[in-house]
Amino acid sequence: MQEPIAHPLKISRELVRGHRLHFVAIALLALLSTAGMLVLPITVAALVEALQEGGELVSPAVTLVAVGAGSAIFSALSSYLLAKRGQQLLHRLRIQTMTHALELPLRDVRREGAGNLSARLTADAMHVKSAIDIGPVQLPTAAVTVAGTLVIMGVLDWVLLLVTLASFLVAGGIVAGVTIALRRTYFAMQTELGDMVQRFVAVLEALPTVKACRAQRQVAGGLAESARRAAVLGTATARMESLVIPAITLSQQIALVSVLLGGGARLATGDLTIAEFAAFLLYLLQLTAPLVMAASGLGTLQAGLAARERFNELFAMPTETGGEPAEGAVDVEDLAPAVRFERVTFAYDEQPVLCEVGFTVPRRGMTAMVGLSGSGKSTVLALTERFVLPDEGRVEVLGWDTSTWPLHELRGRLAYVDQGCTLLRDTVRGNLTLGCAEPISDERLMEVLAEVGLADVILALPQRLDTVVGGESDMSGGQRQRLALARAIVADARVVLLDEPSSHLDSVNEQRLRDAVDRIARDRAVLVVAHRISTVQHADHVIVMDDGRVVAEGVHDVLVDDCPEYARLVRGQMVKAALPAVV
């Protein structure tokens, strides 16, 4: 199992944690490579001196090649080991991001948006990886190289060193100013990119509707505006970054001219030898590379730090929590009703949805909940599953207040089929056994599929139970609903929650579905949000909701006579059913 990332995320700490010797080896190899780079101009000076004096050339030439090759090999090994460690950290970071996102409350996930969460796995993760490549080793190495180079240049000729430092002074000021501004710009740009991805994902989910409305260009225009804002921020970033390397290059050119002029004068006075002057020039030319690396690396590091802040924002969001069952709780097997609401009030972002709702769902049989759209029916199911918590009142499942259930225990007693009959892009088997702790035999899975009238459909698929749902082997809306119901049957939960399960079914398959639900309801509680009168008529118990309140409970025949709201719903359904005959 992967070791969790500590919060808040500290990149260097996570790189080292548990792998100190690995990181020590990386640092030693980097230092050896740096030492080789610092020694290289001196070996060149030795070769120049040997040429001047007509001495033996093989030894200085071999030394020069050995130092250069050794420096390159050590650098390559250090970079590879660091990249390997970085990929391991990225692996853990992505796993923790996905796990944490899945454990967030639904309200927080929707507020954050799928696109913004996904961007952390892609763009933000790569920015962190770039920061790993630059920050822990390369920037310190560049700093050591610059410091070592300046010291050696001072030893060779301190006057020319002062000339060099004066030439690079302006570049240092520009780099410092750009570095300060970049992190804020990177953070804004990455947030904008996440919003753009979120909008694009939402459009793809609604693509059939977009195409049917011939709105591709209209929708693309909205996406283009989001892309434009990201481009503006990207341009601002590029404008600041573009100042860095030209400033350093100009400083180097000024320094080179100044050193050539000053060095010539000092050669003429005998204060400097030709070998020393050659070494000094090599160090000056060599100084640019680590300075450019440091300057560009600081920009990359700012992007990585901005991405790190976005990860920390996510990890700081609290996940769903659950307490332990209270002592002396009602016996969940025999005495308690399946679901009980007691004066429950709930609002979404201060928009009232439920007001002092109270009802009881019996331990066995089918309870139908009806009402106009927006009356709060689906919210009742969300509160029962504890996707959200009530603002006031008490929600009980099998005798326990949902706030006292450990979440995995609570949801283990509930089977839930949402209004969209959501399926994962997984095999039929994977969808049927989602959340099952023990393997389920193929025979049992086919029995359940037969119950909902899907056995022949699944047997006709290319890989049968191992066919991936979606893409070329996608199912119709009605088939997806029946497969989602089959998943609820396989779960063998004590309470089954169905959110409008028959909305996409024809009369034949609706009857199959009703028969399957009736079989479930013989020994379990079924709470179904329903609009079709055919679903409600044979329910054991009907709850009527209107404008966030329970206005009546009872059976169909009694409610038709005694509840005006219910009677209006029934008349509306009967009129709709009669319309085709009239036409």
RODO-2510 file (C-alpha; in nm, 4 decimals, decimal comma):
residues 583
     n   res          X          Y          Z
     1     m     0,0000     0,0000     0,0000
     2     q     0,1249     0,3477    -0,0891
     3     e     0,2474     0,5629     0,1987
     4     p     0,0165     0,8669     0,2271
     5     i     0,1426     1,2137     0,1408
     6     a     0,1859     1,4293     0,4510
     7     h    -0,0290     1,7413     0,4721
     8     p     0,0587     2,0099     0,3935
     9     l     0,2544     1,8815     0,0937
    10     k     0,6270     1,9679     0,1118
    11     i     0,7981     1,8507    -0,2048
    12     s     1,1514     1,8158    -0,0665
    13     r     1,0295     1,6413     0,2487
    14     e     0,8277     1,3892     0,0474
    15     l     1,1230     1,3196    -0,1820
    16     v     1,3495     1,2380     0,1113
    17     r     1,0975     1,0617     0,3390
    18     g     1,1789     0,6923     0,3545
    19     h     1,4538     0,7232     0,0917
    20     r     1,7319     0,9186     0,2639
    21     l     2,0180     0,7045     0,1276
    22     h     1,8707     0,7284    -0,2226
    23     f     1,8616     1,1063    -0,1952
    24     v     2,2123     1,1223    -0,0453
    25     a     2,3389     0,9295    -0,3500
    26     i     2,1654     1,1778    -0,5815
    27     a     2,3206     1,4733    -0,3978
    28     l     2,6711     1,3173    -0,4002
    29     l     2,6527     1,2460    -0,7736
    30     a     2,5360     1,6016    -0,8383
    31     l     2,8224     1,7421    -0,6299
    32     l     3,0760     1,5245    -0,8134
    33     s     2,9381     1,6506    -1,1453
    34     t     2,9629     2,0098    -1,0216
    35     a     3,3172     1,9540    -0,9017
    36     g     3,4082     1,8245    -1,2462
    37     m     3,2616     2,1345    -1,4091
    38     l     3,4597     2,3586    -1,1724
    39     v     3,7849     2,1711    -1,2348
    40     l     3,7428     2,1551    -1,6135
    41     p     3,8661     2,5113    -1,6942
    42     i     4,1714     2,4527    -1,4719
    43     t     4,2601     2,1400    -1,6733
    44     v     4,2211     2,3486    -1,9895
    45     a     4,4567     2,6086    -1,8407
    46     a     4,7073     2,3308    -1,7657
    47     l     4,6861     2,2121    -2,1262
    48     v     4,7356     2,5698    -2,2535
    49     e     5,0363     2,6131    -2,0257
    50     a     5,1842     2,2840    -2,1508
    51     l     5,1390     2,4013    -2,5086
    52     q     5,3102     2,7330    -2,4275
    53     e     5,6067     2,5687    -2,2606
    54     g     5,6325     2,2783    -2,5077
    55     g     5,5785     2,0262    -2,2340
    56     e     5,4185     1,6813    -2,2336
    57     l     5,0521     1,7010    -2,3577
    58     v     4,9141     1,3494    -2,3063
    59     s     4,8557     1,3730    -1,9302
    60     p     4,6701     1,7099    -1,9329
    61     a     4,4685     1,5975    -2,2382
    62     v     4,3675     1,2676    -2,0733
    63     t     4,2843     1,4539    -1,7523
    64     l     4,0683     1,6981    -1,9483
    65     v     3,8738     1,4157    -2,1170
    66     a     3,8391     1,2183    -1,7931
    67     v     3,7109     1,5187    -1,5983
    68     g     3,4627     1,6111    -1,8729
    69     a     3,3352     1,2559    -1,9172
    70     g     3,3121     1,1960    -1,5423
    71     s     3,1166     1,5171    -1,4911
    72     a     2,8708     1,4199    -1,7678
    73     i     2,8238     1,0632    -1,6344
    74     f     2,7679     1,1796    -1,2763
    75     s     2,5178     1,4402    -1,3990
    76     a     2,3264     1,1813    -1,6033
    77     l     2,3093     0,9359    -1,3111
    78     s     2,1966     1,2073    -1,0704
    79     s     1,9251     1,3266    -1,3114
    80     y     1,7978     0,9717    -1,3720
    81     l     1,7785     0,8808    -1,0037
    82     l     1,6025     1,2083    -0,9244
    83     a     1,3561     1,1584    -1,2122
    84     k     1,2833     0,8054    -1,0890
    85     r     1,2195     0,9308    -0,7363
    86     g     1,0061     1,2116    -0,8776
    87     q     0,7875     0,9666    -1,0680
    88     q     0,7378     0,7646    -0,7498
    89     l     0,6269     1,0781    -0,5662
    90     l     0,3994     1,1744    -0,8548
    91     h     0,2463     0,8262    -0,8414
    92     r     0,1658     0,8648    -0,4719
    93     l     0,0405     1,2191    -0,5213
    94     r    -0,2035     1,1152    -0,7935
    95     i    -0,3303     0,8187    -0,5914
    96     q    -0,3866     1,0378    -0,2871
    97     t    -0,5566     1,3057    -0,4965
    98     m    -0,8007     1,0554    -0,6480
    99     t    -0,8641     0,8847    -0,3132
   100     h    -0,9170     1,2139    -0,1307
   101     a    -1,1501     1,3446    -0,4035
   102     l    -1,3625     1,0278    -0,3839
   103     e    -1,3935     1,0681    -0,0067
   104     l    -1,5069     1,4325    -0,0186
   105     p    -1,8703     1,5199     0,0492
   106     l    -2,0734     1,5389    -0,2737
   107     r    -2,1439     1,9074    -0,2206
   108     d    -1,7704     1,9885    -0,2113
   109     v    -1,6995     1,7755    -0,5190
   110     r    -1,9690     1,9550    -0,7162
   111     r    -1,8494     2,2936    -0,5987
   112     e    -1,4903     2,2131    -0,6950
   113     g    -1,5924     2,0617    -1,0299
   114     a    -1,4747     1,7495    -1,2085
   115     g    -1,2562     1,9477    -1,4482
   116     n    -1,0735     2,1327    -1,1716
   117     l    -1,0134     1,8092    -0,9827
   118     s    -0,8931     1,6384    -1,2999
   119     a    -0,6514     1,9242    -1,3733
   120     r    -0,4633     1,8388    -1,0549
   121     l    -0,3852     1,4936    -1,1945
   122     t    -0,2554     1,6361    -1,5231
   123     a    -0,1287     1,9956    -1,5455
   124     d    -0,0711     2,0487    -1,1717
   125     a     0,1016     1,7129    -1,1303
   126     m     0,3360     1,7885    -1,4201
   127     h     0,4214     2,1287    -1,2714
   128     v     0,5116     1,9514    -0,9467
   129     k     0,7249     1,7053    -1,1461
   130     s     0,9055     1,9952    -1,3179
   131     a     0,9697     2,1527    -0,9787
   132     i     1,1144     1,8202    -0,8588
   133     d     1,3447     1,8066    -1,1601
   134     i     1,4692     2,1600    -1,0912
   135     g     1,4335     2,2388    -0,7226
   136     p     1,5895     1,9816    -0,4892
   137     v     1,9147     1,9220    -0,6843
   138     q     1,9566     2,1377    -0,9931
   139     l     1,8976     2,4759    -0,8296
   140     p     2,1306     2,4007    -0,5346
   141     t     2,3836     2,2584    -0,7800
   142     a     2,3568     2,5714    -0,9926
   143     a     2,4069     2,7832    -0,6810
   144     v     2,7162     2,5811    -0,5831
   145     t     2,8485     2,6056    -0,9389
   146     v     2,8015     2,9840    -0,9449
   147     a     2,9555     3,0265    -0,6010
   148     g     3,2496     2,7981    -0,6816
   149     t     3,3052     2,9657    -1,0171
   150     l     3,3076     3,3129    -0,8591
   151     v     3,5544     3,2025    -0,5902
   152     i     3,7934     3,0539    -0,8460
   153     m     3,7576     3,3627    -1,0681
   154     g     3,8449     3,5755    -0,7638
   155     v     4,1528     3,3663    -0,7017
   156     l     4,2569     3,4000    -1,0653
   157     d     4,2009     3,7788    -1,0761
   158     w     3,9844     3,9697    -0,8286
   159     v     3,9767     4,2848    -1,0419
   160     l     3,8224     4,1054    -1,3382
   161     l     3,5791     3,9380    -1,0947
   162     l     3,4527     4,2797    -0,9829
   163     v     3,4048     4,3767    -1,3469
   164     t     3,2032     4,0576    -1,4032
   165     l     2,9812     4,1087    -1,0960
   166     a     2,9043     4,4671    -1,1976
   167     s     2,7966     4,3483    -1,5416
   168     f     2,5564     4,0879    -1,3985
   169     l     2,4054     4,3203    -1,1359
   170     v     2,1172     4,4421    -1,3580
   171     a     2,0262     4,0869    -1,4606
   172     g     2,0011     3,9873    -1,0946
   173     g     1,7478     4,2625    -1,0271
   174     i     1,5319     4,1604    -1,3249
   175     v     1,5338     3,7924    -1,2264
   176     a     1,4365     3,8735    -0,8673
   177     g     1,1410     4,0885    -0,9790
   178     v     1,0143     3,8283    -1,2264
   179     t     1,0396     3,5480    -0,9699
   180     i     0,8262     3,7368    -0,7190
   181     a     0,5491     3,8003    -0,9740
   182     l     0,5456     3,4577    -1,1366
   183     r     0,3923     3,2446    -0,8597
   184     r     0,0755     3,4555    -0,8427
   185     t     0,0391     3,4468    -1,2218
   186     y     0,0990     3,0709    -1,2403
   187     f    -0,1646     3,0068    -0,9711
   188     a    -0,4234     3,2149    -1,1572
   189     m    -0,3399     3,0458    -1,4881
   190     q    -0,3667     2,6918    -1,3444
   191     t    -0,7009     2,7775    -1,1821
   192     e    -0,8316     2,9138    -1,5123
   193     l    -0,7164     2,6003    -1,6944
   194     g    -0,9007     2,3862    -1,4383
   195     d    -1,2195     2,5884    -1,4958
   196     m    -1,1821     2,5502    -1,8726
   197     v    -1,1460     2,1718    -1,8403
   198     q    -1,4501     2,1646    -1,6110
   199     r    -1,6635     2,3446    -1,8693
   200     f    -1,5384     2,1200    -2,1489
   201     v    -1,6174     1,8023    -1,9498
   202     a    -1,9694     1,9330    -1,8817
   203     v    -2,0203     2,0040    -2,2528
   204     l    -1,9018     1,6548    -2,3513
   205     e    -2,1506     1,5019    -2,1070
   206     a    -2,4278     1,7028    -2,2739
   207     l    -2,3010     1,6501    -2,6301
   208     p    -2,6143     1,4769    -2,7680
   209     t    -2,8228     1,7754    -2,6557
   210     v    -2,5710     2,0212    -2,8000
   211     k    -2,5742     1,8459    -3,1372
   212     a    -2,9530     1,8126    -3,1389
   213     c    -2,9822     2,1889    -3,0847
   214     r    -2,7189     2,2560    -3,3542
   215     a    -2,5357     2,4577    -3,0893
   216     q    -2,1790     2,3363    -3,1481
   217     r    -2,0544     2,6783    -3,2593
   218     q    -2,2419     2,8588    -2,9833
   219     v    -2,1038     2,6307    -2,7137
   220     a    -1,7563     2,6385    -2,8696
   221     g    -1,7722     3,0185    -2,8457
   222     g    -1,8230     2,9969    -2,4704
   223     l    -1,5344     2,7532    -2,4394
   224     a    -1,3220     2,9811    -2,6575
   225     e    -1,3755     3,2670    -2,4117
   226     s    -1,2459     3,0478    -2,1293
   227     a    -0,9481     2,9491    -2,3448
   228     r    -0,8888     3,3190    -2,4222
   229     r    -0,8658     3,4055    -2,0513
   230     a    -0,6152     3,1224    -2,0025
   231     a    -0,4168     3,2491    -2,3017
   232     v    -0,4084     3,6035    -2,1610
   233     l    -0,2622     3,4728    -1,8367
   234     g    -0,0199     3,2527    -2,0308
   235     t     0,0913     3,5529    -2,2355
   236     a     0,1489     3,7557    -1,9203
   237     t     0,3602     3,4721    -1,7833
   238     a     0,5578     3,4413    -2,1058
   239     r     0,6146     3,8184    -2,1108
   240     m     0,7728     3,8081    -1,7687
   241     e     0,9752     3,4940    -1,8423
   242     s     1,1018     3,6413    -2,1704
   243     l     1,2974     3,9063    -1,9824
   244     v     1,5163     3,6613    -1,7938
   245     i     1,7467     3,4951    -2,0478
   246     p     1,8050     3,8083    -2,2616
   247     a     1,9001     3,9977    -1,9447
   248     i     2,1538     3,7311    -1,8490
   249     t     2,2870     3,7033    -2,2057
   250     l     2,3295     4,0805    -2,2328
   251     s     2,5071     4,0865    -1,8970
   252     q     2,7397     3,8102    -2,0140
   253     q     2,8214     3,9983    -2,3344
   254     i     2,8946     4,3175    -2,1428
   255     a     3,1072     4,1195    -1,8983
   256     l     3,2918     3,9453    -2,1829
   257     v     3,3814     4,2744    -2,3538
   258     s     3,4832     4,4307    -2,0233
   259     v     3,6939     4,1281    -1,9253
   260     l     3,8635     4,1188    -2,2668
   261     l     3,9544     4,4859    -2,2370
   262     g     4,0536     4,4648    -1,8716
   263     g     4,2291     4,1321    -1,9186
   264     g     4,4324     4,2662    -2,2076
   265     a     4,5545     4,5525    -1,9924
   266     r     4,6448     4,3180    -1,7076
   267     l     4,8240     4,0824    -1,9470
   268     a     5,0307     4,3752    -2,0693
   269     t     5,1330     4,4687    -1,7140
   270     g     5,2154     4,1064    -1,6256
   271     d     4,9473     4,0823    -1,3548
   272     l     4,7870     3,7943    -1,5424
   273     t     4,9273     3,5013    -1,7438
   274     i     4,7780     3,3743    -2,0684
   275     a     4,6808     3,0426    -1,9036
   276     e     4,5079     3,2233    -1,6181
   277     f     4,3321     3,4556    -1,8626
   278     a     4,2127     3,1559    -2,0693
   279     a     4,0827     2,9862    -1,7545
   280     f     3,9074     3,3072    -1,6432
   281     l     3,7346     3,3405    -1,9824
   282     l     3,6219     2,9776    -1,9666
   283     y     3,4806     3,0344    -1,6182
   284     l     3,3016     3,3463    -1,7432
   285     l     3,1472     3,1549    -2,0323
   286     q     3,0657     2,8655    -1,7997
   287     l     2,8992     3,1035    -1,5532
   288     t     2,6095     3,1720    -1,7904
   289     a     2,4751     2,8154    -1,7984
   290     p     2,4070     2,7828    -1,4222
   291     l     2,2740     3,1382    -1,4116
   292     v     2,0281     3,0647    -1,6927
   293     m     1,9351     2,7353    -1,5232
   294     a     1,8785     2,9156    -1,1953
   295     a     1,6738     3,1945    -1,3551
   296     s     1,4524     2,9677    -1,5673
   297     g     1,4439     2,7119    -1,2857
   298     l     1,3037     2,9727    -1,0474
   299     g     1,0141     3,0272    -1,2873
   300     t     0,9533     2,6528    -1,3102
   301     l     0,9773     2,6298    -0,9329
   302     q     0,7123     2,9019    -0,8937
   303     a     0,4771     2,7036    -1,1184
   304     g     0,5444     2,3938    -0,9073
   305     l     0,4834     2,5832    -0,5841
   306     a     0,1571     2,7225    -0,7217
   307     a     0,0540     2,3658    -0,8129
   308     r     0,1556     2,2517    -0,4650
   309     e    -0,0763     2,5148    -0,3154
   310     r    -0,3626     2,3794    -0,5260
   311     f    -0,2925     2,0268    -0,3987
   312     n    -0,2810     2,1582    -0,0427
   313     e    -0,6143     2,3340    -0,0943
   314     l    -0,7638     1,9995    -0,1983
   315     f    -0,6042     1,7987     0,0837
   316     a    -0,7252     2,0578     0,3363
   317     m    -1,0879     1,9925     0,2384
   318     p    -1,2408     1,7628     0,5031
   319     t    -1,3557     1,4183     0,3911
   320     e    -1,6775     1,2496     0,4947
   321     t    -1,6599     1,1228     0,8527
   322     g    -1,8663     0,8805     1,0563
   323     g    -1,8853     0,8083     1,4283
   324     e    -1,9363     0,4813     1,6090
   325     p    -2,2847     0,3385     1,6755
   326     a    -2,4362     0,4598     2,0021
   327     e    -2,4568     0,2137     2,2887
   328     g    -2,7954     0,0539     2,3369
   329     a    -2,9048     0,1305     1,9797
   330     v    -3,2304    -0,0232     1,8550
   331     d    -3,1889    -0,3775     1,7241
   332     v    -3,1343    -0,3332     1,3521
   333     e    -3,2658    -0,6766     1,2674
   334     d    -3,6097    -0,6806     1,4240
   335     l    -3,7526    -0,3684     1,5844
   336     a    -3,6666    -0,0528     1,3933
   337     p    -3,8311     0,0866     1,0799
   338     a    -3,6173     0,1001     0,7680
   339     v    -3,6086     0,4804     0,7440
   340     r    -3,7528     0,7488     0,9670
   341     f    -3,7428     1,1272     0,9202
   342     e    -3,8230     1,3407     1,2211
   343     r    -3,8838     1,7161     1,1600
   344     v    -3,6039     1,7318     0,9028
   345     t    -3,5162     2,0688     0,7490
   346     f    -3,2571     2,1124     0,4757
   347     a    -3,1391     2,3859     0,2378
   348     y    -2,8879     2,3978    -0,0495
   349     d    -2,6807     2,7156    -0,0087
   350     e    -2,9613     2,8856     0,1869
   351     q    -3,2222     2,7743    -0,0701
   352     p    -3,4887     2,5837     0,1332
   353     v    -3,5598     2,2327     0,0043
   354     l    -3,7204     2,0443     0,2952
   355     c    -3,9168     2,1932     0,5843
   356     e    -3,9868     1,9840     0,8960
   357     v    -4,0328     1,6641     0,6961
   358     g    -4,1420     1,3582     0,8904
   359     f    -4,2356     1,0071     0,7727
   360     t    -4,1609     0,6395     0,8356
   361     v    -4,0690     0,3696     0,5831
   362     p    -4,1731     0,0202     0,7027
   363     r    -3,9159    -0,2537     0,7405
   364     r    -4,0603    -0,4506     0,4492
   365     g    -4,2590    -0,3652     0,1402
   366     m    -4,2494    -0,0881    -0,1181
   367     t    -4,2931     0,2746    -0,0203
   368     a    -4,3450     0,5200    -0,3057
   369     m    -4,2652     0,8898    -0,2703
   370     v    -4,4448     1,1184    -0,5147
   371     g    -4,4691     1,4903    -0,5816
   372     l    -4,4003     1,7564    -0,8393
   373     s    -4,0436     1,8137    -0,9578
   374     g    -3,8526     2,0198    -0,7014
   375     s    -4,0630     1,9019    -0,4070
   376     g    -3,7557     1,7475    -0,2387
   377     k    -3,7935     1,3764    -0,3173
   378     s    -3,4363     1,3140    -0,4407
   379     t    -3,3039     1,5178    -0,1483
   380     v    -3,4754     1,2700     0,0865
   381     l    -3,2714     0,9895    -0,0716
   382     a    -2,9513     1,1979    -0,0479
   383     l    -3,0138     1,2567     0,3232
   384     t    -3,0840     0,8869     0,3779
   385     e    -2,7531     0,7931     0,2125
   386     r    -2,5865     1,0751     0,4103
   387     f    -2,4570     1,2433     0,0984
   388     v    -2,5703     1,5537     0,2847
   389     l    -2,6607     1,6178     0,6479
   390     p    -2,9873     1,7765     0,7697
   391     d    -2,9753     2,1338     0,8955
   392     e    -3,2310     2,0396     1,1616
   393     g    -3,4093     1,7237     1,2674
   394     r    -3,3133     1,3586     1,2706
   395     v    -3,2730     1,0942     0,9981
   396     e    -3,2725     0,7323     1,1127
   397     v    -3,1848     0,4165     0,9196
   398     l    -3,2690     0,0845     1,0864
   399     g    -3,3108     0,2666     1,4169
   400     w    -2,9830     0,4550     1,4219
   401     d    -2,9340     0,8236     1,3574
   402     t    -2,7328     0,8433     1,0347
   403     s    -2,4870     1,0801     1,2032
   404     t    -2,3838     0,8007     1,4419
   405     w    -2,3310     0,5320     1,1763
   406     p    -1,9829     0,4683     1,0415
   407     l    -2,0327     0,5561     0,6759
   408     h    -1,9182     0,2230     0,5341
   409     e    -2,1609     0,0445     0,7685
   410     l    -2,4516     0,2739     0,6858
   411     r    -2,4056     0,2511     0,3115
   412     g    -2,3470    -0,1222     0,3379
   413     r    -2,7091    -0,1529     0,4581
   414     l    -2,8386     0,0630     0,1704
   415     a    -2,8577     0,0005    -0,2035
   416     y    -2,8995     0,3129    -0,4151
   417     v    -2,9978     0,3598    -0,7805
   418     d    -2,9779     0,7260    -0,8791
   419     q    -3,1968     0,9024    -1,1320
   420     g    -2,9359     0,8658    -1,4048
   421     c    -2,8849     0,4957    -1,3248
   422     t    -2,5133     0,5677    -1,3275
   423     l    -2,2783     0,2945    -1,4390
   424     l    -1,8991     0,2961    -1,4321
   425     r    -1,6958     0,2507    -1,7495
   426     d    -1,6191    -0,1025    -1,6387
   427     t    -1,7278    -0,4538    -1,7235
   428     v    -2,0837    -0,5723    -1,6650
   429     r    -1,9417    -0,7915    -1,3858
   430     g    -1,7580    -0,4949    -1,2324
   431     n    -2,0755    -0,2847    -1,2330
   432     l    -2,2848    -0,5629    -1,0812
   433     t    -2,0378    -0,6362    -0,7998
   434     l    -1,9463    -0,2736    -0,7254
   435     g    -1,8829    -0,2483    -0,3500
   436     c    -1,9187    -0,6235    -0,2851
   437     a    -1,6631    -0,7500    -0,0361
   438     e    -1,6851    -1,1115    -0,1556
   439     p    -1,6717    -1,2469    -0,5139
   440     i    -2,0084    -1,3317    -0,6693
   441     s    -2,0464    -1,6391    -0,8900
   442     d    -2,1406    -1,6037    -1,2557
   443     e    -2,4460    -1,8192    -1,1920
   444     r    -2,5769    -1,5790    -0,9291
   445     l    -2,5080    -1,2776    -1,1513
   446     m    -2,6981    -1,4343    -1,4420
   447     e    -2,9897    -1,5177    -1,2090
   448     v    -3,0144    -1,1528    -1,1045
   449     l    -2,9881    -1,0364    -1,4659
   450     a    -3,2701    -1,2728    -1,5565
   451     e    -3,4825    -1,1185    -1,2791
   452     v    -3,4595    -0,7773    -1,4474
   453     g    -3,4905    -0,9144    -1,8016
   454     l    -3,1286    -0,8574    -1,9043
   455     a    -2,9887    -1,2098    -1,9251
   456     d    -3,0367    -1,2441    -2,3018
   457     v    -2,8948    -0,8947    -2,3605
   458     i    -2,5783    -0,9710    -2,1659
   459     l    -2,5320    -1,3134    -2,3259
   460     a    -2,5416    -1,1432    -2,6663
   461     l    -2,2535    -0,9071    -2,5784
   462     p    -1,9036    -0,9876    -2,7167
   463     q    -1,7514    -1,0872    -2,3818
   464     r    -2,0770    -1,1365    -2,1921
   465     l    -2,0175    -1,0458    -1,8248
   466     d    -1,6679    -0,9220    -1,9082
   467     t    -1,7868    -0,6730    -2,1722
   468     v    -1,7016    -0,3119    -2,0852
   469     v    -2,0121    -0,0950    -2,0557
   470     g    -1,9778     0,2173    -2,2693
   471     g    -1,8268     0,2971    -2,6058
   472     e    -1,9085     0,0398    -2,8717
   473     s    -2,0942    -0,1834    -2,6234
   474     d    -2,3018     0,0877    -2,4601
   475     m    -2,6558     0,0159    -2,3432
   476     s    -2,9863     0,1915    -2,3904
   477     g    -3,1292     0,4017    -2,1082
   478     g    -3,3722     0,1270    -2,0090
   479     q    -3,1012    -0,1397    -2,0097
   480     r    -2,8783     0,0790    -1,7942
   481     q    -3,1644     0,1244    -1,5471
   482     r    -3,2217    -0,2487    -1,5225
   483     l    -2,8493    -0,3163    -1,4817
   484     a    -2,8333    -0,0573    -1,2030
   485     l    -3,1303    -0,2275    -1,0337
   486     a    -2,9573    -0,5637    -1,0740
   487     r    -2,6563    -0,4158    -0,8890
   488     a    -2,8888    -0,3199    -0,6027
   489     i    -3,0251    -0,6761    -0,5924
   490     v    -2,6742    -0,8260    -0,5875
   491     a    -2,5785    -0,5974    -0,2956
   492     d    -2,8432    -0,7718    -0,0784
   493     a    -2,8873    -0,4523     0,1267
   494     r    -3,1689    -0,4254     0,3812
   495     v    -3,2975    -0,0955     0,2376
   496     v    -3,3191    -0,0229    -0,1368
   497     l    -3,3473     0,3384    -0,2579
   498     l    -3,4672     0,3896    -0,6156
   499     d    -3,4839     0,7326    -0,7794
   500     e    -3,7422     0,7077    -1,0616
   501     p    -3,6308     0,3613    -1,1837
   502     s    -3,8840     0,3215    -1,4670
   503     s    -3,8507     0,6560    -1,6454
   504     h    -3,6844     0,5077    -1,9587
   505     l    -3,8702     0,1768    -1,9788
   506     d    -4,1390     0,0575    -2,2155
   507     s    -4,4455    -0,1148    -2,0757
   508     v    -4,3033    -0,4686    -2,1090
   509     n    -3,9744    -0,3907    -1,9374
   510     e    -4,1494    -0,1715    -1,6814
   511     q    -4,3557    -0,4733    -1,5803
   512     r    -4,0378    -0,6812    -1,5508
   513     l    -3,8856    -0,4109    -1,3349
   514     r    -4,1954    -0,3929    -1,1142
   515     d    -4,1903    -0,7683    -1,0712
   516     a    -3,8231    -0,7526    -0,9683
   517     v    -3,8942    -0,4706    -0,7228
   518     d    -4,1872    -0,6649    -0,5797
   519     r    -3,9601    -0,9650    -0,5208
   520     i    -3,7071    -0,7415    -0,3437
   521     a    -3,9810    -0,5840    -0,1302
   522     r    -4,0966    -0,9189     0,0104
   523     d    -3,8172    -0,9259     0,2661
   524     r    -3,6622    -0,5806     0,2343
   525     a    -3,7650    -0,2162     0,2420
   526     v    -3,7865    -0,0374    -0,0928
   527     l    -3,8187     0,3420    -0,1005
   528     v    -3,8849     0,4545    -0,4573
   529     v    -3,9168     0,8081    -0,5887
   530     a    -4,1821     0,7676    -0,8575
   531     h    -4,3756     0,9694    -1,1115
   532     r    -4,5608     0,6951    -1,2977
   533     i    -4,8938     0,6013    -1,1486
   534     s    -4,8319     0,2415    -1,2594
   535     t    -4,5401     0,2350    -1,0139
   536     v    -4,7385     0,3962    -0,7324
   537     q    -5,0715     0,2128    -0,7608
   538     h    -4,9515    -0,1150    -0,6143
   539     a    -4,7171     0,0365    -0,3507
   540     d    -4,7742    -0,0736     0,0080
   541     h    -4,7336     0,2846     0,1275
   542     v    -4,7357     0,6223    -0,0534
   543     i    -4,5808     0,9471     0,0745
   544     v    -4,6991     1,2657    -0,0984
   545     m    -4,4661     1,5664    -0,0989
   546     d    -4,5376     1,9217    -0,2041
   547     d    -4,3044     2,2212    -0,1824
   548     g    -4,0611     2,0493     0,0565
   549     r    -4,3252     1,9143     0,2948
   550     v    -4,5040     1,5823     0,3469
   551     v    -4,8711     1,6594     0,2880
   552     a    -5,0166     1,3070     0,3082
   553     e    -4,9370     0,9374     0,3554
   554     g    -5,1423     0,6278     0,2828
   555     v    -5,2371     0,3893     0,0038
   556     h    -5,3291     0,4838    -0,3528
   557     d    -5,7067     0,4346    -0,3372
   558     v    -5,7474     0,6379    -0,0167
   559     l    -5,5144     0,9189    -0,1267
   560     v    -5,7008     0,9670    -0,4559
   561     d    -6,0103     1,0593    -0,2531
   562     d    -5,8536     1,2357     0,0444
   563     c    -5,5452     1,4202    -0,0869
   564     p    -5,6009     1,6968    -0,3492
   565     e    -5,2287     1,7174    -0,4358
   566     y    -5,2138     1,3454    -0,5035
   567     a    -5,5393     1,3503    -0,6995
   568     r    -5,3981     1,6217    -0,9275
   569     l    -5,0862     1,4105    -0,9915
   570     v    -5,3007     1,1060    -1,0758
   571     r    -5,5293     1,3046    -1,3094
   572     g    -5,2227     1,4475    -1,4867
   573     q    -5,0827     1,0982    -1,5416
   574     m    -5,4164     0,9698    -1,6689
   575     v    -5,4451     1,2583    -1,9155
   576     k    -5,0929     1,1898    -2,0461
   577     a    -5,1727     0,8224    -2,0865
   578     a    -5,4883     0,9081    -2,2811
   579     l    -5,3251     1,1557    -2,5210
   580     p    -5,1952     0,8970    -2,7766
   581     a    -5,5446     0,7448    -2,8007
   582     v    -5,7010     1,0866    -2,8616
   583     v    -5,4538     1,1570    -3,1386
***
